[in-house]
Amino acid sequence: MTHYLISVVGDGIVWRIEPKDFAAALQRRWPEVAIISEKPDEVWFEMQPARGHGYVYAHLQGEDTVVVEMVDDMRDIVAIAIWFRSIVPPELPLLLFDEGYTRDLTVTSSMTEEELAAAFLAES
């Protein structure tokens, strides 16, 4: 299982979503998701994305809003990144990167899953 991160980044950028709102948006997109833990600044959930299995931790407060994903297939990361981009205001920069920060890409509002996957894999 690989760790990937999706983060709202930038000096002085603070964006916050309430965990209950994040969980509700997540369950609208993936109704089968299981919320494991919900705290004032984080959500842990388990899901069965299209190609595998994953645990996801979302830290939702402060300058480093991060979704850390541990999933079996990178294409599932891409699906989550595209979805997360849809709930983050478009003017805020959003990065998808691997745990070792050997690959990173800006996720834009106009990207499709196929475009993001191709770009991310090209960086490998």
LINWO-V960501 format. One record per pair of residues at least 12 apart in sequence whose C-alpha atoms are under 7 Angstrom apart, sorted by the first residue. I is the first residue (numbers start at 1). J is the second residue. D is the distance in Angstrom with one decimal. If there is no record, write none. Layout:
# LINWO-V960501
I:J:D  I:J:D
This chain:
# LINWO-V960501
1:70:5.8  1:71:5.5  1:72:5.1  2:70:5.3  2:71:5.9  2:72:6.6  3:68:6.7  3:69:5.4  3:70:4.6  3:98:6.4  3:99:5.6  4:68:5.8  4:69:5.2  4:70:6.6  4:97:5.8  4:98:4.4  4:99:5.5  5:66:6.5  5:67:5.6  5:68:4.6  5:69:6.2  5:96:5.7  5:97:5.4  5:98:6.0  5:99:6.8  6:66:5.5  6:67:5.1  6:68:6.5  6:81:6.5  6:94:6.9  6:95:5.5  6:96:4.5  6:97:6.5  7:64:6.5  7:65:5.6  7:66:4.4  7:67:6.4  7:94:5.5  7:95:5.3  7:96:6.7  8:64:6.2  8:65:5.4  8:66:6.7  8:92:6.7  8:93:5.7  8:94:4.6  8:95:6.5  9:64:6.4  9:93:5.8  9:94:6.1  12:63:6.7  13:63:5.7  14:62:5.5  14:63:4.6  15:62:6.7  15:63:6.8  15:65:6.9  16:60:5.8  16:61:5.2  16:62:6.7  17:60:6.0  19:38:6.6  19:40:6.6  19:41:6.5  19:42:6.1  19:43:6.1  19:60:6.9  33:45:6.9  33:46:6.0  33:47:4.7  34:46:5.2  34:47:6.3  41:59:6.0  41:60:5.3  41:61:5.5  42:58:5.4  42:59:4.5  42:60:5.5  43:57:5.9  43:58:5.2  43:59:6.8  44:56:5.8  44:57:4.6  44:58:6.4  45:57:6.6  49:76:6.1  50:76:6.7  51:73:6.2  51:76:6.7  52:71:6.9  52:72:5.3  52:73:6.2  53:71:5.7  53:72:5.9  54:70:5.5  54:71:4.1  54:72:6.5  55:69:6.2  55:70:5.4  55:71:6.5  56:68:5.7  56:69:4.5  56:70:6.1  57:69:6.5  75:117:6.4  78:113:6.0  78:116:6.6  78:117:6.1  79:113:6.0  81:96:7.0  82:113:6.5  85:107:6.8  85:109:6.3  86:109:6.8  90:109:6.3  93:106:7.0  94:106:5.7  94:107:5.5  95:107:5.7  103:123:6.0  103:124:6.9  105:120:6.8
